Amino acid sequence: MAFQLVASIALGAWLGSRLDRWLALKAPAFTIGLSLLFTVGSLVLIIRDLMKEKS
């Protein structure tokens, strides 16, 4: 689970930085946004997995 969280944050940051560079943005809007989105998504999946194992 820890690897999944780290990998999703890294993937979101990488995709965001590529988008920021491609769109020539000065602020890292997509980097921050996609990192947060992928982090929340990963946490939701982890919590769902933990709830399934608990019951």
C-alpha distance matrix in Angstrom:
0.0 3.8 5.4 5.0 6.3 8.7 9.8 10.6 12.5 14.3 15.2 16.6 18.5 19.9 21.1 22.5 24.4 25.8 27.0 28.5 30.2 31.5 32.9 34.2 33.0 33.8 31.0 27.4 27.0 24.7 22.5 22.0 21.9 19.4 17.1 17.2 17.1 14.0 12.3 13.7 12.8 9.1 9.4 11.6 9.5 6.8 10.1 11.7 9.5 9.9 13.6 14.1 13.2 15.4 18.4
3.8 0.0 3.8 5.4 5.2 6.3 8.5 10.0 10.9 12.3 14.2 15.6 16.7 18.3 20.0 21.2 22.6 24.4 25.9 27.0 28.6 30.2 31.7 32.7 31.3 31.8 29.0 25.4 25.5 23.5 20.9 20.3 20.8 18.6 15.7 16.1 16.8 13.7 11.6 13.7 13.7 10.0 10.1 13.2 11.9 9.3 12.2 14.6 12.9 12.8 16.4 17.5 16.4 18.2 21.5
5.4 3.8 0.0 3.8 5.4 5.1 5.9 8.4 9.9 10.4 11.9 14.1 15.3 16.1 17.9 19.7 20.8 22.2 24.0 25.4 26.6 28.1 29.9 31.0 30.0 30.7 28.3 24.6 24.9 22.5 19.8 19.9 20.5 17.8 15.2 16.5 16.9 13.4 12.1 14.8 14.1 10.5 11.9 14.8 13.0 11.2 14.6 16.4 14.5 15.3 18.8 19.3 18.5 20.8 23.7
5.0 5.4 3.8 0.0 3.8 5.6 5.1 6.1 8.6 9.9 10.4 12.1 14.2 15.1 16.2 18.0 19.8 20.9 22.3 24.0 25.6 26.6 28.2 29.7 28.7 29.7 27.2 23.5 23.2 20.6 18.5 18.5 18.4 15.5 13.4 14.4 14.1 10.5 9.8 12.0 10.8 7.2 9.3 11.7 9.6 8.6 12.4 13.6 12.1 13.7 16.8 17.2 17.1 19.5 22.1
6.3 5.2 5.4 3.8 0.0 3.8 5.5 5.3 6.3 8.6 9.9 10.7 12.4 14.2 15.5 16.5 18.3 20.1 21.2 22.4 24.3 25.7 26.9 28.1 26.7 27.5 24.7 21.0 20.7 18.6 16.2 15.7 15.9 13.5 10.8 11.4 11.8 8.6 6.8 9.4 9.2 5.8 7.2 10.4 9.6 8.4 11.6 13.7 13.0 13.9 16.9 18.1 18.1 20.0 22.7
8.7 6.3 5.1 5.6 3.8 0.0 3.8 5.5 5.3 6.1 8.6 10.0 10.6 12.2 14.2 15.3 16.4 18.3 20.0 20.9 22.4 24.2 25.7 26.5 25.3 25.8 23.3 19.6 20.0 17.9 15.0 15.0 15.9 13.5 10.5 12.1 13.1 9.9 8.5 11.9 12.1 9.2 10.7 14.0 13.3 12.2 15.3 17.4 16.6 17.4 20.6 21.7 21.5 23.3 26.3
9.8 8.5 5.9 5.1 5.5 3.8 0.0 3.8 5.5 5.1 6.0 8.5 9.9 10.4 12.1 14.0 15.2 16.4 18.2 19.7 20.9 22.2 24.1 25.2 24.5 25.5 23.3 19.5 19.8 17.2 14.6 15.4 15.9 12.8 10.6 12.8 13.0 9.4 9.5 12.8 12.0 9.3 12.0 14.7 13.3 13.0 16.5 17.9 17.0 18.5 21.5 22.1 22.2 24.5 27.1
10.6 10.0 8.4 6.1 5.3 5.5 3.8 0.0 3.8 5.4 5.0 6.1 8.5 9.8 10.5 12.0 14.1 15.3 16.4 18.0 19.8 20.9 22.2 23.7 22.7 23.9 21.5 17.7 17.4 14.6 12.6 13.0 12.9 9.7 7.9 9.8 9.4 5.7 6.5 9.6 8.5 6.6 9.7 12.0 11.2 11.7 14.8 16.1 15.9 17.7 20.2 21.0 21.7 23.8 26.2
12.5 10.9 9.9 8.6 6.3 5.3 5.5 3.8 0.0 3.8 5.5 5.2 6.1 8.5 10.0 10.4 12.1 14.2 15.3 16.2 18.1 19.8 20.9 21.9 20.5 21.3 18.7 14.9 14.9 12.7 10.1 10.1 10.8 8.3 5.3 7.6 8.7 5.9 5.6 9.3 9.8 8.4 10.5 13.3 13.5 13.6 16.2 18.1 18.3 19.5 22.1 23.4 23.9 25.7 28.2
14.3 12.3 10.4 9.9 8.6 6.1 5.1 5.4 3.8 0.0 3.8 5.5 5.1 6.0 8.6 9.8 10.5 12.2 14.2 15.1 16.4 18.1 19.9 20.6 19.7 20.5 18.5 14.7 15.5 13.1 10.1 11.3 12.5 9.8 7.4 10.6 11.6 8.9 9.3 13.0 13.1 11.6 14.0 16.8 16.4 16.5 19.5 21.2 20.9 22.4 25.1 26.1 26.4 28.5 31.1
15.2 14.2 11.9 10.4 9.9 8.6 6.0 5.0 5.5 3.8 0.0 3.8 5.5 5.1 6.1 8.4 9.9 10.6 12.2 14.1 15.3 16.3 18.2 19.6 19.0 20.5 18.7 14.9 15.2 12.1 9.9 11.8 12.1 8.6 7.7 11.0 10.8 7.9 9.8 13.0 12.1 11.3 14.4 16.4 15.7 16.7 19.7 20.8 20.7 22.7 25.1 25.8 26.5 28.8 31.0
16.6 15.6 14.1 12.1 10.7 10.0 8.5 6.1 5.2 5.5 3.8 0.0 3.8 5.5 5.2 5.9 8.5 9.9 10.5 12.0 14.1 15.2 16.3 17.8 16.7 18.1 15.9 12.2 11.8 8.8 7.0 8.4 8.3 4.8 4.4 7.7 7.6 5.7 8.0 10.9 10.6 10.7 13.5 15.3 15.5 16.7 19.2 20.5 21.0 22.9 25.0 26.0 27.1 29.0 31.1
18.5 16.7 15.3 14.2 12.4 10.6 9.9 8.5 6.1 5.1 5.5 3.8 0.0 3.8 5.6 5.1 6.0 8.5 9.8 10.3 12.1 14.0 15.2 15.9 14.7 15.6 13.6 9.7 10.5 8.1 5.0 7.0 8.6 6.4 5.0 8.8 10.0 8.8 10.0 13.2 13.7 13.6 15.9 18.2 18.6 19.3 21.8 23.5 23.9 25.5 27.7 29.0 29.8 31.6 34.0
19.9 18.3 16.1 15.1 14.2 12.2 10.4 9.8 8.5 6.0 5.1 5.5 3.8 0.0 3.8 5.4 5.2 6.2 8.7 9.9 10.6 12.2 14.2 15.1 14.8 16.2 14.9 11.3 12.5 9.7 7.2 10.3 11.5 8.9 8.5 12.3 12.8 11.1 13.0 16.2 16.0 15.7 18.5 20.6 20.4 21.3 24.2 25.4 25.6 27.4 29.8 30.7 31.4 33.6 35.8
21.1 20.0 17.9 16.2 15.5 14.2 12.1 10.5 10.0 8.6 6.1 5.2 5.6 3.8 0.0 3.8 5.5 5.1 6.2 8.6 9.9 10.4 12.2 13.9 13.8 15.9 14.7 11.3 11.5 8.0 7.1 10.3 10.3 7.4 8.7 12.0 11.5 10.4 13.2 15.7 15.0 15.5 18.6 20.0 19.9 21.5 24.1 25.0 25.4 27.6 29.7 30.3 31.5 33.7 35.7
22.5 21.2 19.7 18.0 16.5 15.3 14.0 12.0 10.4 9.8 8.4 5.9 5.1 5.4 3.8 0.0 3.8 5.4 5.1 6.1 8.5 9.7 10.5 11.8 10.9 12.7 11.1 7.7 7.7 4.4 3.7 7.1 7.4 5.7 7.3 10.3 10.5 10.5 12.9 15.2 15.3 16.3 18.8 20.3 20.9 22.4 24.6 25.8 26.7 28.6 30.4 31.5 32.8 34.7 36.7
24.4 22.6 20.8 19.8 18.3 16.4 15.2 14.1 12.1 10.5 9.9 8.5 6.0 5.2 5.5 3.8 0.0 3.8 5.4 5.0 6.0 8.4 9.9 10.1 9.7 11.1 10.2 7.0 8.7 6.7 5.0 8.7 10.3 9.2 9.8 13.1 13.9 13.7 15.6 18.2 18.6 19.1 21.5 23.4 23.9 25.1 27.5 28.8 29.5 31.2 33.3 34.5 35.5 37.4 39.6
25.8 24.4 22.2 20.9 20.1 18.3 16.4 15.3 14.2 12.2 10.6 9.9 8.5 6.2 5.1 5.4 3.8 0.0 3.8 5.5 5.1 6.0 8.5 9.6 10.5 12.7 12.7 10.1 11.2 8.6 8.2 12.0 12.7 11.0 12.3 15.6 15.7 15.2 17.7 20.2 19.9 20.5 23.4 24.9 25.0 26.5 29.1 30.0 30.5 32.7 34.7 35.5 36.6 38.8 40.8
27.0 25.9 24.0 22.3 21.2 20.0 18.2 16.4 15.3 14.2 12.2 10.5 9.8 8.7 6.2 5.1 5.4 3.8 0.0 3.8 5.4 5.0 6.0 8.2 8.5 11.5 11.4 9.2 9.2 6.5 7.8 11.2 11.0 9.9 12.3 15.0 14.6 14.9 17.7 19.6 19.4 20.6 23.4 24.5 24.9 26.8 29.0 29.8 30.8 32.9 34.6 35.5 37.0 39.0 40.8
28.5 27.0 25.4 24.0 22.4 20.9 19.7 18.0 16.2 15.1 14.1 12.0 10.3 9.9 8.6 6.1 5.0 5.5 3.8 0.0 3.8 5.5 5.3 5.8 5.2 7.8 7.8 6.1 7.1 6.0 7.0 10.1 10.8 10.8 12.6 15.1 15.6 16.3 18.5 20.5 20.9 22.2 24.5 25.9 26.7 28.3 30.4 31.6 32.6 34.5 36.2 37.4 38.8 40.6 42.5
30.2 28.6 26.6 25.6 24.3 22.4 20.9 19.8 18.1 16.4 15.3 14.1 12.1 10.6 9.9 8.5 6.0 5.1 5.4 3.8 0.0 3.8 5.5 4.9 6.5 8.7 10.0 8.8 10.6 9.6 9.9 13.2 14.4 13.9 15.4 18.3 18.8 19.0 21.3 23.6 23.8 24.7 27.2 28.8 29.3 30.8 33.1 34.2 35.0 37.0 38.9 39.9 41.1 43.1 45.1
31.5 30.2 28.1 26.6 25.7 24.2 22.2 20.9 19.8 18.1 16.3 15.2 14.0 12.2 10.4 9.7 8.4 6.0 5.0 5.5 3.8 0.0 3.8 5.5 8.0 11.1 12.6 11.6 12.4 10.8 11.9 15.3 15.6 14.8 17.0 19.7 19.6 19.8 22.6 24.6 24.3 25.5 28.3 29.4 29.7 31.6 33.9 34.7 35.5 37.8 39.5 40.3 41.7 43.8 45.6
32.9 31.7 29.9 28.2 26.9 25.7 24.1 22.2 20.9 19.9 18.2 16.3 15.2 14.2 12.2 10.5 9.9 8.5 6.0 5.3 5.5 3.8 0.0 3.8 5.6 9.2 10.7 10.6 10.7 9.8 12.0 14.7 14.7 14.8 17.3 19.4 19.3 20.3 22.9 24.5 24.5 26.2 28.6 29.6 30.3 32.3 34.3 35.1 36.3 38.5 39.9 40.9 42.6 44.5 46.1
34.2 32.7 31.0 29.7 28.1 26.5 25.2 23.7 21.9 20.6 19.6 17.8 15.9 15.1 13.9 11.8 10.1 9.6 8.2 5.8 4.9 5.5 3.8 0.0 3.8 6.5 9.1 9.8 11.0 11.2 12.5 15.2 15.9 16.5 18.3 20.6 21.1 22.1 24.3 26.1 26.6 28.0 30.3 31.6 32.5 34.1 36.1 37.2 38.4 40.3 41.9 43.1 44.6 46.3 48.2
33.0 31.3 30.0 28.7 26.7 25.3 24.5 22.7 20.5 19.7 19.0 16.7 14.7 14.8 13.8 10.9 9.7 10.5 8.5 5.2 6.5 8.0 5.6 3.8 0.0 3.8 5.6 6.9 7.8 9.0 10.5 12.5 13.3 14.6 16.4 18.2 19.0 20.4 22.3 23.9 24.8 26.4 28.3 29.6 30.9 32.5 34.2 35.5 36.9 38.5 40.1 41.5 43.1 44.5 46.5
33.8 31.8 30.7 29.7 27.5 25.8 25.5 23.9 21.3 20.5 20.5 18.1 15.6 16.2 15.9 12.7 11.1 12.7 11.5 7.8 8.7 11.1 9.2 6.5 3.8 0.0 3.8 6.6 8.6 10.8 11.4 12.7 14.4 16.2 17.2 18.8 20.4 21.8 23.1 24.9 26.3 27.6 29.2 30.8 32.3 33.5 35.2 36.8 38.2 39.5 41.2 42.9 44.2 45.5 47.7
31.0 29.0 28.3 27.2 24.7 23.3 23.3 21.5 18.7 18.5 18.7 15.9 13.6 14.9 14.7 11.1 10.2 12.7 11.4 7.8 10.0 12.6 10.7 9.1 5.6 3.8 0.0 3.8 5.5 8.6 9.0 9.4 11.3 13.5 14.3 15.5 17.3 19.0 20.0 21.6 23.3 24.7 25.9 27.6 29.4 30.5 31.9 33.7 35.2 36.4 37.9 39.8 41.2 42.3 44.4
27.4 25.4 24.6 23.5 21.0 19.6 19.5 17.7 14.9 14.7 14.9 12.2 9.7 11.3 11.3 7.7 7.0 10.1 9.2 6.1 8.8 11.6 10.6 9.8 6.9 6.6 3.8 0.0 3.8 5.7 5.2 6.3 8.5 10.2 10.7 12.4 14.2 15.5 16.6 18.5 20.0 21.2 22.6 24.5 26.0 27.0 28.7 30.5 31.8 33.0 34.7 36.5 37.7 39.0 41.2
27.0 25.5 24.9 23.2 20.7 20.0 19.8 17.4 14.9 15.5 15.2 11.8 10.5 12.5 11.5 7.7 8.7 11.2 9.2 7.1 10.6 12.4 10.7 11.0 7.8 8.6 5.5 3.8 0.0 3.8 5.5 5.4 6.0 8.5 10.0 10.8 12.0 14.1 15.4 16.6 18.1 19.9 21.2 22.6 24.3 25.8 27.1 28.6 30.3 31.6 33.0 34.8 36.4 37.5 39.5
24.7 23.5 22.5 20.6 18.6 17.9 17.2 14.6 12.7 13.1 12.1 8.8 8.1 9.7 8.0 4.4 6.7 8.6 6.5 6.0 9.6 10.8 9.8 11.2 9.0 10.8 8.6 5.7 3.8 0.0 3.8 5.4 4.9 5.7 8.0 9.7 10.0 11.5 13.6 15.0 15.8 17.5 19.4 20.6 21.9 23.6 25.2 26.5 28.0 29.6 31.1 32.5 34.2 35.6 37.5
22.5 20.9 19.8 18.5 16.2 15.0 14.6 12.6 10.1 10.1 9.9 7.0 5.0 7.2 7.1 3.7 5.0 8.2 7.8 7.0 9.9 11.9 12.0 12.5 10.5 11.4 9.0 5.2 5.5 3.8 0.0 3.8 5.6 5.6 6.0 8.6 10.0 10.6 12.0 14.3 15.3 16.3 18.1 20.0 21.1 22.3 24.2 25.8 26.9 28.3 30.2 31.7 32.9 34.4 36.6
22.0 20.3 19.9 18.5 15.7 15.0 15.4 13.0 10.1 11.3 11.8 8.4 7.0 10.3 10.3 7.1 8.7 12.0 11.2 10.1 13.2 15.3 14.7 15.2 12.5 12.7 9.4 6.3 5.4 5.4 3.8 0.0 3.8 5.7 5.2 6.2 8.6 10.1 10.6 12.3 14.2 15.4 16.5 18.4 20.1 21.1 22.5 24.4 25.9 26.9 28.6 30.5 31.7 32.8 35.1
21.9 20.8 20.5 18.4 15.9 15.9 15.9 12.9 10.8 12.5 12.1 8.3 8.6 11.5 10.3 7.4 10.3 12.7 11.0 10.8 14.4 15.6 14.7 15.9 13.3 14.4 11.3 8.5 6.0 4.9 5.6 3.8 0.0 3.8 5.5 5.3 6.1 8.6 9.9 10.7 12.2 14.1 15.4 16.6 18.4 20.0 21.2 22.7 24.4 25.8 27.1 28.8 30.5 31.6 33.5
19.4 18.6 17.8 15.5 13.5 13.5 12.8 9.7 8.3 9.8 8.6 4.8 6.4 8.9 7.4 5.7 9.2 11.0 9.9 10.8 13.9 14.8 14.8 16.5 14.6 16.2 13.5 10.2 8.5 5.7 5.6 5.7 3.8 0.0 3.8 5.4 4.9 5.9 8.3 9.8 10.2 11.9 13.9 15.1 16.3 18.0 19.7 20.9 22.3 24.0 25.5 26.9 28.5 30.0 31.9
17.1 15.7 15.2 13.4 10.8 10.5 10.6 7.9 5.3 7.4 7.7 4.4 5.0 8.5 8.7 7.3 9.8 12.3 12.3 12.6 15.4 17.0 17.3 18.3 16.4 17.2 14.3 10.7 10.0 8.0 6.0 5.2 5.5 3.8 0.0 3.8 5.5 5.3 6.0 8.6 9.9 10.5 12.2 14.2 15.4 16.3 18.2 20.0 21.1 22.4 24.3 25.9 27.0 28.4 30.7
17.2 16.1 16.5 14.4 11.4 12.1 12.8 9.8 7.6 10.6 11.0 7.7 8.8 12.3 12.0 10.3 13.1 15.6 15.0 15.1 18.3 19.7 19.4 20.6 18.2 18.8 15.5 12.4 10.8 9.7 8.6 6.2 5.3 5.4 3.8 0.0 3.8 5.5 5.0 6.1 8.5 9.8 10.5 12.3 14.3 15.3 16.4 18.3 20.0 21.0 22.4 24.4 25.8 26.8 28.9
17.1 16.8 16.9 14.1 11.8 13.1 13.0 9.4 8.7 11.6 10.8 7.6 10.0 12.8 11.5 10.5 13.9 15.7 14.6 15.6 18.8 19.6 19.3 21.1 19.0 20.4 17.3 14.2 12.0 10.0 10.0 8.6 6.1 4.9 5.5 3.8 0.0 3.8 5.4 5.3 6.1 8.5 10.0 10.7 12.4 14.3 15.4 16.6 18.5 20.1 21.2 22.8 24.6 25.9 27.6
14.0 13.7 13.4 10.5 8.6 9.9 9.4 5.7 5.9 8.9 7.9 5.7 8.8 11.1 10.4 10.5 13.7 15.2 14.9 16.3 19.0 19.8 20.3 22.1 20.4 21.8 19.0 15.5 14.1 11.5 10.6 10.1 8.6 5.9 5.3 5.5 3.8 0.0 3.8 5.5 5.0 6.0 8.5 9.8 10.5 12.1 14.1 15.3 16.5 18.2 19.9 21.2 22.6 24.3 26.2
12.3 11.6 12.1 9.8 6.8 8.5 9.5 6.5 5.6 9.3 9.8 8.0 10.0 13.0 13.2 12.9 15.6 17.7 17.7 18.5 21.3 22.6 22.9 24.3 22.3 23.1 20.0 16.6 15.4 13.6 12.0 10.6 9.9 8.3 6.0 5.0 5.4 3.8 0.0 3.8 5.4 5.2 6.1 8.6 10.0 10.5 12.2 14.3 15.4 16.4 18.3 20.1 21.2 22.4 24.7
13.7 13.7 14.8 12.0 9.4 11.9 12.8 9.6 9.3 13.0 13.0 10.9 13.2 16.2 15.7 15.2 18.2 20.2 19.6 20.5 23.6 24.6 24.5 26.1 23.9 24.9 21.6 18.5 16.6 15.0 14.3 12.3 10.7 9.8 8.6 6.1 5.3 5.5 3.8 0.0 3.8 5.4 5.1 6.2 8.7 9.9 10.5 12.3 14.3 15.3 16.4 18.5 20.1 21.0 22.9
12.8 13.7 14.1 10.8 9.2 12.1 12.0 8.5 9.8 13.1 12.1 10.6 13.7 16.0 15.0 15.3 18.6 19.9 19.4 20.9 23.8 24.3 24.5 26.6 24.8 26.3 23.3 20.0 18.1 15.8 15.3 14.2 12.2 10.2 9.9 8.5 6.1 5.0 5.4 3.8 0.0 3.8 5.5 5.1 6.4 8.7 10.0 10.7 12.5 14.4 15.5 16.8 18.7 20.1 21.7
9.1 10.0 10.5 7.2 5.8 9.2 9.3 6.6 8.4 11.6 11.3 10.7 13.6 15.7 15.5 16.3 19.1 20.5 20.6 22.2 24.7 25.5 26.2 28.0 26.4 27.6 24.7 21.2 19.9 17.5 16.3 15.4 14.1 11.9 10.5 9.8 8.5 6.0 5.2 5.4 3.8 0.0 3.8 5.4 5.1 6.2 8.6 9.9 10.6 12.3 14.3 15.5 16.7 18.4 20.5
9.4 10.1 11.9 9.3 7.2 10.7 12.0 9.7 10.5 14.0 14.4 13.5 15.9 18.5 18.6 18.8 21.5 23.4 23.4 24.5 27.2 28.3 28.6 30.3 28.3 29.2 25.9 22.6 21.2 19.4 18.1 16.5 15.4 13.9 12.2 10.5 10.0 8.5 6.1 5.1 5.5 3.8 0.0 3.8 5.4 5.0 6.1 8.5 9.8 10.5 12.2 14.2 15.4 16.4 18.6
11.6 13.2 14.8 11.7 10.4 14.0 14.7 12.0 13.3 16.8 16.4 15.3 18.2 20.6 20.0 20.3 23.4 24.9 24.5 25.9 28.8 29.4 29.6 31.6 29.6 30.8 27.6 24.5 22.6 20.6 20.0 18.4 16.6 15.1 14.2 12.3 10.7 9.8 8.6 6.2 5.1 5.4 3.8 0.0 3.8 5.5 5.2 6.2 8.6 9.9 10.6 12.4 14.4 15.4 17.0
9.5 11.9 13.0 9.6 9.6 13.3 13.3 11.2 13.5 16.4 15.7 15.5 18.6 20.4 19.9 20.9 23.9 25.0 24.9 26.7 29.3 29.7 30.3 32.5 30.9 32.3 29.4 26.0 24.3 21.9 21.1 20.1 18.4 16.3 15.4 14.3 12.4 10.5 10.0 8.7 6.4 5.1 5.4 3.8 0.0 3.8 5.5 5.1 6.2 8.6 9.9 10.7 12.5 14.3 15.9
6.8 9.3 11.2 8.6 8.4 12.2 13.0 11.7 13.6 16.5 16.7 16.7 19.3 21.3 21.5 22.4 25.1 26.5 26.8 28.3 30.8 31.6 32.3 34.1 32.5 33.5 30.5 27.0 25.8 23.6 22.3 21.1 20.0 18.0 16.3 15.3 14.3 12.1 10.5 9.9 8.7 6.2 5.0 5.5 3.8 0.0 3.8 5.4 5.1 6.2 8.6 10.0 10.7 12.3 14.7
10.1 12.2 14.6 12.4 11.6 15.3 16.5 14.8 16.2 19.5 19.7 19.2 21.8 24.2 24.1 24.6 27.5 29.1 29.0 30.4 33.1 33.9 34.3 36.1 34.2 35.2 31.9 28.7 27.1 25.2 24.2 22.5 21.2 19.7 18.2 16.4 15.4 14.1 12.2 10.5 10.0 8.6 6.1 5.2 5.5 3.8 0.0 3.8 5.4 5.1 6.1 8.7 9.9 10.5 12.6
11.7 14.6 16.4 13.6 13.7 17.4 17.9 16.1 18.1 21.2 20.8 20.5 23.5 25.4 25.0 25.8 28.8 30.0 29.8 31.6 34.2 34.7 35.1 37.2 35.5 36.8 33.7 30.5 28.6 26.5 25.8 24.4 22.7 20.9 20.0 18.3 16.6 15.3 14.3 12.3 10.7 9.9 8.5 6.2 5.1 5.4 3.8 0.0 3.8 5.4 5.1 6.3 8.7 9.9 11.1
9.5 12.9 14.5 12.1 13.0 16.6 17.0 15.9 18.3 20.9 20.7 21.0 23.9 25.6 25.4 26.7 29.5 30.5 30.8 32.6 35.0 35.5 36.3 38.4 36.9 38.2 35.2 31.8 30.3 28.0 26.9 25.9 24.4 22.3 21.1 20.0 18.5 16.5 15.4 14.3 12.5 10.6 9.8 8.6 6.2 5.1 5.4 3.8 0.0 3.8 5.5 5.2 6.3 8.7 10.4
9.9 12.8 15.3 13.7 13.9 17.4 18.5 17.7 19.5 22.4 22.7 22.9 25.5 27.4 27.6 28.6 31.2 32.7 32.9 34.5 37.0 37.8 38.5 40.3 38.5 39.5 36.4 33.0 31.6 29.6 28.3 26.9 25.8 24.0 22.4 21.0 20.1 18.2 16.4 15.3 14.4 12.3 10.5 9.9 8.6 6.2 5.1 5.4 3.8 0.0 3.8 5.4 5.1 6.2 8.9
13.6 16.4 18.8 16.8 16.9 20.6 21.5 20.2 22.1 25.1 25.1 25.0 27.7 29.8 29.7 30.4 33.3 34.7 34.6 36.2 38.9 39.5 39.9 41.9 40.1 41.2 37.9 34.7 33.0 31.1 30.2 28.6 27.1 25.5 24.3 22.4 21.2 19.9 18.3 16.4 15.5 14.3 12.2 10.6 9.9 8.6 6.1 5.1 5.5 3.8 0.0 3.8 5.5 5.1 6.5
14.1 17.5 19.3 17.2 18.1 21.7 22.1 21.0 23.4 26.1 25.8 26.0 29.0 30.7 30.3 31.5 34.5 35.5 35.5 37.4 39.9 40.3 40.9 43.1 41.5 42.9 39.8 36.5 34.8 32.5 31.7 30.5 28.8 26.9 25.9 24.4 22.8 21.2 20.1 18.5 16.8 15.5 14.2 12.4 10.7 10.0 8.7 6.3 5.2 5.4 3.8 0.0 3.8 5.5 5.6
13.2 16.4 18.5 17.1 18.1 21.5 22.2 21.7 23.9 26.4 26.5 27.1 29.8 31.4 31.5 32.8 35.5 36.6 37.0 38.8 41.1 41.7 42.6 44.6 43.1 44.2 41.2 37.7 36.4 34.2 32.9 31.7 30.5 28.5 27.0 25.8 24.6 22.6 21.2 20.1 18.7 16.7 15.4 14.4 12.5 10.7 9.9 8.7 6.3 5.1 5.5 3.8 0.0 3.8 5.6
15.4 18.2 20.8 19.5 20.0 23.3 24.5 23.8 25.7 28.5 28.8 29.0 31.6 33.6 33.7 34.7 37.4 38.8 39.0 40.6 43.1 43.8 44.5 46.3 44.5 45.5 42.3 39.0 37.5 35.6 34.4 32.8 31.6 30.0 28.4 26.8 25.9 24.3 22.4 21.0 20.1 18.4 16.4 15.4 14.3 12.3 10.5 9.9 8.7 6.2 5.1 5.5 3.8 0.0 3.8
18.4 21.5 23.7 22.1 22.7 26.3 27.1 26.2 28.2 31.1 31.0 31.1 34.0 35.8 35.7 36.7 39.6 40.8 40.8 42.5 45.1 45.6 46.1 48.2 46.5 47.7 44.4 41.2 39.5 37.5 36.6 35.1 33.5 31.9 30.7 28.9 27.6 26.2 24.7 22.9 21.7 20.5 18.6 17.0 15.9 14.7 12.6 11.1 10.4 8.9 6.5 5.6 5.6 3.8 0.0
